[in-house]
Amino acid sequence: MATTLLVLAVSGMGWIYLQVTGDIATFGSDGISGDRPSAGAQGQNVLVIGSDARTDGNSEFGGGNRADIGRSDTTFLLHVYADQRHAVAVSFPRDTLVDIPPCRLPDGTWTPPRAEAMFNSAFTVGQTATGNPACTQNTVEKLTGLRVDHTVVVDFKGFAALTEVVGGVRVCLPVDIHQRDLDPHLTAPGALVFAKGEQTVSGRRALDYVRLRHGIGDGSDIGRIKRQQAFVAALLKTIKSDGLTPTKLLPLAEAATGALTVDPGLGSAEKLIDFAMSMKGIDLHDTTFVTLPWRYQGARVAIVRSEADALWAALRADRPLNVNGNGNGSGSGGKAAGGADSGRPSAPDTSAPAPVSGRGVAVAVLNGTRTTGLAAHAAEMLRSAGYTVTRTATAVTQNHPLTVVEYGPGREAEAKAVARHFATAELRPVDTAGITVTLGRSYADNPDAPADPAPSGAPTTTVPPEDTRSAADDPCADLSYG
């Protein structure tokens, strides 16, 4: 998201330089650890932190007051491959239990390391109103073994302003949302905030939508990550469809730079321009969104270490999450000349029969039935086949007759491989990145039924995007988020 804002802020037009140079806020580098991973030979890593700090007018959007401690909201690490055309964004759930290394306090002293602390507590070290992005960066570097090249913090006010500049973003809610869904401390439902169905949101309403946890899905922070990722995709689609003319770019640039606090390495318009231009070749369809491999540990989130370690190893080596010479359906191969990795996520080769392996493929699993424990059962089965299960959750509706495998652009071959692990499964292309399995009654009735061996030439059923659910049952059936 933040790198997209940077690209919008400059977009190769030097005339914006004088307009944005005075709006760039930075945080100090004195809190960045001296014990860091070595710089990677290929690719670069950008840490993007959503801040819910209430300073500088943000209390109007996030509630609270200026004296509140700054906390981190959505955070992800964007690995940009060496080809500067493909990227992977790894989201960190706020409640993930991690080890926080020593971090600098405002008085110059350093904290002792902490074990099994919540991920978002790193940003609160020092108890300041603006937060501690350097501590979050230290934590991510310790967790991943990846050197963070740049850190960018996005605040409430700037995000809201950007959605207003573009005239709002189209979303869809499967249920009515009331005030208590935004503030669970209320004792009554309160006024209607979002009516069930399709609508356009901007400003404060857009922020409420992306921050919404309760009253929709499984009510967890993890459950809203996919919705946030899809919202960003819709925002980018809106911006591109409106045309990037100079007249439209200036207000976008002002909103983008006003939303950001960056590390000193990006603290001038010239540095921002150079950095943003290095990102301009990355398309949304060439960006893979995944979530740190996780499992529930009581009320918190624990890391699935073996899967996470494999993910970090691939990114440190600038390897695609699934390396294969067949490419990802875009027409170009997954290997560069001389046999080197091209740095792009690619699909498995399905030209000949082979054992179905999920090595390097990330999948989300949703329970679309009322049978409890079904998503966990399917997730364990997929993990045993080598897949990285990014999350398990309850689907928006629980009346799915068949299991459906949704896949984003370039993921059809991988989705077919996933579908083979289910006795009955249908494929559905969607606009958002990644692969999601929504379990249906067919799986609940016989979860241990033999999977489809998928011999060469076996027919594949593809479900049309409009879905088999009726609008009366699900008003958001034509949208992959909501």
Backbone torsions as a table, in degrees:
resi	resn	phi	psi	omega
1	MET	NA	-50.1	-176.5
2	ALA	-66.9	-38.6	178.4
3	THR	-65.9	-33.5	174.4
4	THR	-62.5	-42.0	177.7
5	LEU	-61.1	-38.9	179.8
6	LEU	-64.7	-43.3	178.5
7	VAL	-61.6	-42.0	177.8
8	LEU	-63.9	-33.8	-176.6
9	ALA	-66.8	-27.2	-177.5
10	VAL	-119.4	-52.1	177.1
11	SER	47.3	34.9	174.3
12	GLY	76.0	9.0	-176.1
13	MET	-108.3	102.3	-175.4
14	GLY	-61.4	-21.6	-178.1
15	TRP	-66.4	-16.3	178.4
16	ILE	-77.9	-17.3	-175.0
17	TYR	-48.1	-53.4	-176.5
18	LEU	-69.0	-23.7	-178.0
19	GLN	-75.9	-33.1	-171.6
20	VAL	-105.2	-14.0	-170.0
21	THR	-61.5	-28.4	-177.9
22	GLY	-84.6	-3.5	-173.4
23	ASP	-104.2	7.1	-171.8
24	ILE	-93.2	115.3	178.1
25	ALA	-97.0	143.8	179.5
26	THR	-127.8	160.4	171.3
27	PHE	-113.6	157.8	-174.5
28	GLY	-71.3	149.2	179.4
29	SER	-91.4	-2.5	-176.4
30	ASP	-71.4	-11.7	178.0
31	GLY	-94.9	-2.1	179.8
32	ILE	-79.9	131.9	-174.8
33	SER	-60.4	146.9	173.7
34	GLY	-83.9	-13.0	179.2
35	ASP	-100.9	87.1	-172.1
36	ARG	-121.1	156.6	172.3
37	PRO	-62.6	151.2	176.9
38	SER	-69.0	154.1	-179.5
39	ALA	-64.3	141.3	178.3
40	GLY	-75.3	148.7	179.7
41	ALA	-75.1	-24.9	-177.2
42	GLN	-135.6	150.7	177.6
43	GLY	71.4	174.5	175.3
44	GLN	-146.0	159.5	-175.0
45	ASN	-122.5	129.5	-178.3
46	VAL	-122.0	121.4	178.2
47	LEU	-91.6	123.8	-178.5
48	VAL	-114.5	119.3	-176.5
49	ILE	-116.2	123.5	171.1
50	GLY	-85.7	121.4	-176.2
51	SER	-103.1	136.4	174.0
52	ASP	-106.1	28.5	175.5
53	ALA	-59.6	144.2	-176.8
54	ARG	-98.2	9.4	-178.8
55	THR	-79.6	166.3	172.8
56	ASP	54.5	43.1	175.7
57	GLY	85.2	0.8	-177.0
58	ASN	-76.8	-17.6	179.3
59	SER	-63.8	-26.3	176.8
60	GLU	-61.9	-30.3	-176.5
61	PHE	-98.1	-34.0	-175.2
62	GLY	-104.4	-2.6	-175.8
63	GLY	78.9	-177.5	179.4
64	GLY	76.0	-159.5	-179.3
65	ASN	-140.9	173.1	-174.2
66	ARG	-62.2	-23.4	-177.7
67	ALA	-82.2	-8.8	179.3
68	ASP	-61.3	151.1	176.7
69	ILE	-74.2	134.8	177.8
70	GLY	-69.0	131.1	179.2
71	ARG	-124.9	155.8	177.3
72	SER	-88.9	147.3	177.8
73	ASP	-109.0	-120.5	177.7
74	THR	-66.0	132.9	177.6
75	THR	-136.0	136.4	173.9
76	PHE	-145.9	156.0	176.8
77	LEU	-106.4	120.5	179.9
78	LEU	-99.4	115.1	174.0
79	HIS	-96.9	116.9	178.5
80	VAL	-97.3	118.6	-177.7
81	TYR	-66.0	161.1	-174.9
82	ALA	-61.6	-25.0	179.8
83	ASP	-74.5	-7.2	178.9
84	GLN	56.8	27.8	176.6
85	ARG	-125.1	-18.4	-176.0
86	HIS	-129.5	152.9	-176.9
87	ALA	-152.4	159.1	173.3
88	VAL	-127.0	129.8	176.6
89	ALA	-109.8	117.9	-179.1
90	VAL	-104.6	115.7	-179.6
91	SER	-85.2	142.3	177.3
92	PHE	-110.2	111.2	174.5
93	PRO	-57.3	139.5	-175.1
94	ARG	-61.7	-33.0	-174.7
95	ASP	-90.9	10.8	-179.9
96	THR	-65.0	134.2	178.0
97	LEU	-84.4	119.3	-175.8
98	VAL	-136.1	168.8	171.7
99	ASP	-93.5	124.2	179.7
100	ILE	-100.7	120.0	-178.2
101	PRO	-74.5	177.4	176.1
102	PRO	-56.1	137.6	179.9
103	CYS	-133.2	150.8	-175.6
104	ARG	-80.8	134.6	174.8
105	LEU	-92.8	163.4	-179.0
106	PRO	-57.0	-27.6	-179.4
107	ASP	-84.6	3.8	176.9
108	GLY	95.4	-11.4	176.7
109	THR	-81.7	166.5	-177.8
110	TRP	-117.8	142.5	-179.0
111	THR	-77.2	156.3	169.9
112	PRO	-73.1	156.8	177.2
113	PRO	-64.2	150.8	178.1
114	ARG	-124.1	137.4	178.7
115	ALA	-104.0	147.2	174.8
116	GLU	54.4	45.7	176.1
117	ALA	-101.5	156.3	178.2
118	MET	-69.0	140.9	-175.2
119	PHE	-55.9	-44.0	-174.4
120	ASN	-72.6	-10.1	178.1
121	SER	-72.8	-17.4	176.9
122	ALA	-60.7	-37.1	-177.6
123	PHE	-69.4	-21.3	-177.3
124	THR	-90.1	-4.7	-178.4
125	VAL	-58.6	125.7	-175.7
126	GLY	100.0	-13.9	174.7
127	GLN	54.9	40.0	178.8
128	THR	-96.7	160.0	-178.0
129	ALA	-71.6	-25.2	-177.5
130	THR	-94.1	-9.3	178.6
131	GLY	86.7	177.6	-174.8
132	ASN	-130.1	77.7	-178.3
133	PRO	-62.4	-29.4	179.5
134	ALA	-63.5	-37.0	179.2
135	CYS	-67.9	-39.6	176.0
136	THR	-62.6	-40.0	177.5
137	GLN	-63.1	-44.4	178.1
138	ASN	-58.2	-40.7	-178.3
139	THR	-65.7	-43.3	-179.7
140	VAL	-66.1	-40.4	179.1
141	GLU	-64.7	-39.9	178.4
142	LYS	-67.0	-39.6	-177.6
143	LEU	-68.8	-41.6	-169.8
144	THR	-98.9	-23.4	-171.9
145	GLY	73.4	10.4	178.3
146	LEU	-101.9	136.4	176.1
147	ARG	-79.9	126.2	178.7
148	VAL	-83.6	117.2	-178.4
149	ASP	-76.8	-37.1	179.1
150	HIS	-147.1	148.5	175.7
151	THR	-123.6	134.8	-177.6
152	VAL	-130.4	131.5	178.1
153	VAL	-111.4	130.2	180.0
154	VAL	-112.7	130.6	-177.8
155	ASP	-103.3	170.2	-178.6
156	PHE	-57.5	-51.5	-171.1
157	LYS	-61.9	-43.1	-178.9
158	GLY	-67.2	-40.2	177.9
159	PHE	-61.8	-45.6	179.6
160	ALA	-61.6	-41.2	-179.1
161	ALA	-63.1	-39.7	-179.1
162	LEU	-63.0	-41.7	179.9
163	THR	-67.0	-29.7	176.9
164	GLU	-72.1	-39.0	-179.6
165	VAL	-59.1	-38.5	-176.9
166	VAL	-86.7	1.2	178.1
167	GLY	82.9	16.0	176.8
168	GLY	96.5	165.1	-178.0
169	VAL	-125.8	137.5	-178.9
170	ARG	-78.2	126.3	177.7
171	VAL	-134.5	175.1	177.8
172	CYS	-145.1	132.8	178.7
173	LEU	-107.5	128.1	-179.6
174	PRO	-75.8	-15.6	-179.1
175	VAL	-143.1	164.3	172.0
176	ASP	-68.0	142.1	177.9
177	ILE	-119.1	128.7	-179.1
178	HIS	-112.1	173.8	-176.6
179	GLN	-57.2	-36.9	-179.0
180	ARG	-65.6	-24.6	176.7
181	ASP	-68.4	-29.2	175.9
182	LEU	-84.2	-33.5	-179.8
183	ASP	-129.6	91.9	-175.1
184	PRO	-65.8	-7.1	178.4
185	HIS	-76.5	-14.9	178.9
186	LEU	-68.8	147.5	-178.1
187	THR	-92.3	-12.8	179.0
188	ALA	-126.9	156.9	-178.9
189	PRO	-56.1	-36.9	-179.4
190	GLY	78.0	-169.9	-175.5
191	ALA	-69.8	155.8	176.2
192	LEU	-70.7	125.5	179.8
193	VAL	-98.5	-48.3	176.6
194	PHE	-128.8	127.9	174.6
195	ALA	-81.7	147.3	176.7
196	LYS	-55.6	134.0	175.8
197	GLY	117.6	-169.6	-173.7
198	GLU	-82.0	142.4	179.4
199	GLN	-164.7	167.4	176.8
200	THR	-111.3	131.4	-177.0
201	VAL	-122.1	147.8	176.3
202	SER	-153.0	166.7	177.1
203	GLY	58.0	-132.8	-177.9
204	ARG	-60.5	-37.6	-179.2
205	ARG	-66.6	-36.6	176.9
206	ALA	-65.0	-40.9	178.4
207	LEU	-65.3	-42.6	177.0
208	ASP	-59.6	-38.9	-178.4
209	TYR	-64.1	-48.6	-175.9
210	VAL	-73.7	-21.8	179.7
211	ARG	-91.6	-8.6	-175.6
212	LEU	-60.9	129.3	177.6
213	ARG	-118.4	-39.7	-171.8
214	HIS	-96.9	155.0	177.4
215	GLY	82.5	-0.1	-178.3
216	ILE	-149.1	140.8	-179.2
217	GLY	60.9	-142.3	-177.8
218	ASP	-94.5	5.4	175.8
219	GLY	75.7	10.0	-177.1
220	SER	-101.4	163.8	174.2
221	ASP	-63.5	-37.9	179.4
222	ILE	-64.0	-37.8	-177.7
223	GLY	-62.8	-25.4	-178.2
224	ARG	-91.9	-7.9	-177.8
225	ILE	-60.9	-45.9	-179.3
226	LYS	-63.0	-38.8	179.4
227	ARG	-64.1	-39.2	178.4
228	GLN	-66.0	-42.8	178.8
229	GLN	-61.7	-42.3	179.4
230	ALA	-67.1	-34.7	178.1
231	PHE	-63.5	-43.4	178.2
232	VAL	-60.6	-41.4	177.9
233	ALA	-60.6	-42.7	179.5
234	ALA	-66.9	-37.2	177.8
235	LEU	-62.8	-45.4	178.7
236	LEU	-63.7	-39.5	178.7
237	LYS	-62.3	-40.0	178.7
238	THR	-63.9	-44.5	-179.0
239	ILE	-62.7	-46.5	-177.6
240	LYS	-67.2	-37.4	-178.9
241	SER	-69.6	-21.9	-179.1
242	ASP	-81.8	-15.2	178.1
243	GLY	89.9	126.2	-178.3
244	LEU	-91.6	68.4	177.4
245	THR	-87.8	159.5	178.5
246	PRO	-54.5	-39.1	-179.2
247	THR	-62.8	-37.3	-178.4
248	LYS	-84.4	-26.5	-175.9
249	LEU	-72.2	-34.5	-175.9
250	LEU	-61.2	-50.8	177.4
251	PRO	-63.8	-32.3	175.5
252	LEU	-64.7	-43.0	179.7
253	ALA	-62.4	-43.6	-179.7
254	GLU	-64.2	-42.2	178.9
255	ALA	-66.7	-40.0	-177.8
256	ALA	-65.3	-51.4	-178.2
257	THR	-67.3	-32.3	177.5
258	GLY	-68.2	-18.8	-177.9
259	ALA	-86.9	-12.2	-165.4
260	LEU	-110.0	143.1	160.5
261	THR	-122.0	129.1	-170.8
262	VAL	-124.9	166.0	175.2
263	ASP	-71.6	162.1	-176.6
264	PRO	-58.4	-24.3	179.3
265	GLY	-68.1	-11.7	177.6
266	LEU	-119.4	17.0	-167.7
267	GLY	-83.0	22.1	173.5
268	SER	-142.7	159.1	179.7
269	ALA	-60.5	-37.5	-179.5
270	GLU	-63.3	-43.9	179.3
271	LYS	-66.8	-39.8	178.0
272	LEU	-62.1	-42.1	-179.5
273	ILE	-62.5	-47.0	-179.5
274	ASP	-60.7	-43.9	-178.8
275	PHE	-66.8	-47.2	-177.6
276	ALA	-63.3	-39.4	-179.4
277	MET	-66.6	-26.7	176.3
278	SER	-70.9	-16.4	-178.2
279	MET	-99.9	-9.8	-167.2
280	LYS	-66.2	-18.9	-179.4
281	GLY	-81.9	-5.0	-177.8
282	ILE	-84.4	123.9	178.5
283	ASP	-100.6	151.9	179.4
284	LEU	-55.8	-38.6	-178.3
285	HIS	-68.7	-15.6	179.2
286	ASP	-103.9	15.6	177.0
287	THR	-113.8	123.4	179.2
288	THR	-97.0	126.3	177.2
289	PHE	-100.2	123.9	176.0
290	VAL	-133.4	165.6	175.3
291	THR	-114.3	141.2	175.2
292	LEU	-45.4	125.0	-179.1
293	PRO	-54.7	128.9	-169.6
294	TRP	-143.8	167.5	169.1
295	ARG	-150.0	157.3	177.6
296	TYR	-74.7	139.7	172.2
297	GLN	-129.5	89.9	-170.9
298	GLY	66.3	-129.3	179.2
299	ALA	-86.2	-4.6	-177.1
300	ARG	-106.4	-178.2	-178.4
301	VAL	-117.6	126.9	176.8
302	ALA	-105.9	152.3	-179.2
303	ILE	-85.1	134.5	170.9
304	VAL	-82.0	97.6	-165.4
305	ARG	-61.3	-44.0	-176.0
306	SER	-61.8	-42.2	-179.7
307	GLU	-71.9	-39.3	179.0
308	ALA	-65.2	-41.7	179.9
309	ASP	-62.0	-38.3	177.8
310	ALA	-65.9	-38.1	178.4
311	LEU	-64.0	-48.4	-179.1
312	TRP	-63.8	-38.8	179.9
313	ALA	-61.3	-41.2	179.3
314	ALA	-64.4	-42.6	-178.9
315	LEU	-70.9	-37.1	177.4
316	ARG	-61.8	-34.7	179.5
317	ALA	-87.6	2.3	-177.5
318	ASP	59.1	32.5	179.8
319	ARG	-90.5	146.3	170.7
320	PRO	-59.7	153.4	178.4
321	LEU	-66.1	-22.2	175.6
322	ASN	-144.4	98.0	-174.3
323	VAL	-83.4	124.9	176.8
324	ASN	-161.8	140.6	-176.6
325	GLY	-70.8	-4.6	-177.6
326	ASN	-78.8	-11.1	-178.4
327	GLY	79.2	-175.7	-176.5
328	ASN	-116.5	24.4	177.2
329	GLY	91.5	0.3	-178.7
330	SER	-90.7	-5.9	176.9
331	GLY	104.8	-11.0	177.7
332	SER	-115.2	149.9	-174.4
333	GLY	-74.7	163.5	179.6
334	GLY	-84.4	-1.2	178.2
335	LYS	-118.8	141.5	175.4
336	ALA	-88.7	174.5	179.5
337	ALA	-57.7	140.8	179.4
338	GLY	83.5	3.7	175.9
339	GLY	88.3	1.5	178.7
340	ALA	-74.6	150.9	176.1
341	ASP	-63.6	140.7	178.3
342	SER	-82.9	-8.9	-179.8
343	GLY	80.3	25.7	-179.9
344	ARG	-122.9	140.6	170.9
345	PRO	-62.6	131.8	-175.9
346	SER	-136.5	164.9	-172.7
347	ALA	-94.2	155.8	177.8
348	PRO	-69.8	155.0	179.7
349	ASP	-77.8	120.7	179.5
350	THR	-113.0	20.0	-176.4
351	SER	-74.2	-19.2	-180.0
352	ALA	-142.0	155.0	179.7
353	PRO	-61.4	139.3	178.3
354	ALA	-158.1	156.4	176.1
355	PRO	-57.6	138.1	-177.8
356	VAL	-77.2	114.5	178.9
357	SER	-123.9	138.3	-179.2
358	GLY	-100.9	15.4	-175.5
359	ARG	-52.7	120.9	176.2
360	GLY	84.7	-0.4	-177.6
361	VAL	-102.1	126.6	-179.1
362	ALA	-95.4	134.7	-176.6
363	VAL	-137.9	138.1	169.7
364	ALA	-101.8	143.5	-177.1
365	VAL	-123.1	123.9	179.1
366	LEU	-117.1	142.1	176.9
367	ASN	-91.8	109.4	-179.9
368	GLY	-96.1	21.9	179.0
369	THR	-130.9	178.5	176.5
370	ARG	-97.8	10.2	176.8
371	THR	-82.7	115.2	-176.1
372	THR	-70.8	149.5	176.5
373	GLY	78.7	2.7	-174.6
374	LEU	-69.3	-41.0	-178.9
375	ALA	-64.5	-39.7	178.8
376	ALA	-64.7	-38.7	179.4
377	HIS	-63.1	-46.8	-179.8
378	ALA	-68.0	-37.4	-179.9
379	ALA	-62.7	-41.8	178.9
380	GLU	-63.7	-39.9	178.2
381	MET	-62.6	-43.3	-179.6
382	LEU	-68.8	-39.3	177.8
383	ARG	-61.7	-39.3	-179.9
384	SER	-65.1	-21.6	177.1
385	ALA	-92.1	4.9	174.9
386	GLY	99.8	-2.7	-179.2
387	TYR	-73.6	152.1	170.4
388	THR	-95.1	111.3	178.9
389	VAL	-89.6	110.9	-174.3
390	THR	-78.2	-26.7	177.7
391	ARG	-168.6	157.2	167.9
392	THR	-126.2	140.9	-177.4
393	ALA	-160.7	174.9	175.8
394	THR	-92.3	134.1	179.3
395	ALA	-68.7	162.9	-179.6
396	VAL	-59.3	-40.6	176.0
397	THR	-120.0	150.8	-176.2
398	GLN	-116.8	35.6	-178.7
399	ASN	-123.2	32.2	-179.2
400	HIS	-76.7	122.0	179.9
401	PRO	-74.1	-35.5	-176.7
402	LEU	-123.8	156.1	173.7
403	THR	-74.9	134.1	-178.0
404	VAL	-122.6	134.6	175.6
405	VAL	-109.0	108.6	178.1
406	GLU	-92.3	140.9	-178.3
407	TYR	-141.9	145.1	179.4
408	GLY	-85.5	179.6	-178.7
409	PRO	-55.3	133.6	178.3
410	GLY	79.7	7.1	-175.2
411	ARG	-113.6	13.3	-174.7
412	GLU	-62.0	-45.1	-177.8
413	ALA	-63.3	-40.7	178.3
414	GLU	-65.3	-40.7	179.8
415	ALA	-63.5	-38.3	177.1
416	LYS	-61.6	-39.8	178.7
417	ALA	-64.7	-39.6	177.8
418	VAL	-63.4	-44.8	-176.9
419	ALA	-61.0	-27.3	-178.6
420	ARG	-66.8	-16.4	179.9
421	HIS	-82.5	-1.3	-179.7
422	PHE	-121.2	138.1	-177.2
423	ALA	-61.0	-36.3	177.7
424	THR	-135.7	117.4	179.6
425	ALA	-151.9	147.1	178.8
426	GLU	-120.1	152.3	-178.6
427	LEU	-103.4	143.5	177.4
428	ARG	-142.0	119.9	175.9
429	PRO	-75.8	141.4	176.6
430	VAL	-133.7	170.1	-177.0
431	ASP	-83.1	-21.9	-176.1
432	THR	-86.6	156.0	-176.4
433	ALA	-73.1	160.2	174.1
434	GLY	92.8	-178.3	-178.7
435	ILE	-128.0	131.3	178.3
436	THR	-129.4	128.7	175.4
437	VAL	-101.6	121.2	173.6
438	THR	-107.6	112.7	-174.7
439	LEU	-75.2	136.5	-179.0
440	GLY	-113.5	-179.0	-178.8
441	ARG	-59.4	-31.1	179.8
442	SER	-60.0	-34.4	178.3
443	TYR	-80.7	-39.1	179.9
444	ALA	-61.3	-36.6	-178.2
445	ASP	-68.6	-28.8	-177.7
446	ASN	-153.9	73.5	-175.0
447	PRO	-67.5	-17.9	-178.6
448	ASP	-103.7	16.2	178.0
449	ALA	-63.7	145.4	-179.5
450	PRO	-57.5	139.1	179.6
451	ALA	-76.6	162.7	179.5
452	ASP	-73.4	119.4	179.5
453	PRO	-71.1	-11.1	176.1
454	ALA	49.5	64.5	175.1
455	PRO	-63.8	160.2	-178.4
456	SER	-57.0	133.2	178.2
457	GLY	87.4	0.0	179.3
458	ALA	-63.4	139.5	-178.0
459	PRO	-69.4	151.3	178.5
460	THR	-122.7	134.1	177.8
461	THR	-97.7	127.2	176.7
462	THR	-114.5	122.4	-179.6
463	VAL	-80.7	134.1	179.0
464	PRO	-64.0	152.8	-175.1
465	PRO	-56.1	-26.0	-174.4
466	GLU	-72.9	-8.3	173.6
467	ASP	72.4	163.2	178.9
468	THR	-94.0	-6.2	178.8
469	ARG	-79.4	147.3	179.1
470	SER	-86.4	156.3	179.5
471	ALA	-62.8	-28.1	179.4
472	ALA	-66.8	-35.7	179.1
473	ASP	-79.9	-36.9	-176.6
474	ASP	-145.6	101.1	-177.8
475	PRO	-68.1	-11.2	-178.2
476	CYS	-105.5	20.2	-175.0
477	ALA	-60.0	-26.6	-178.8
478	ASP	-91.9	1.4	178.6
479	LEU	-120.0	144.4	-178.5
480	SER	-90.5	4.2	176.6
481	TYR	-135.5	158.6	179.6
482	GLY	142.5	NA	NA
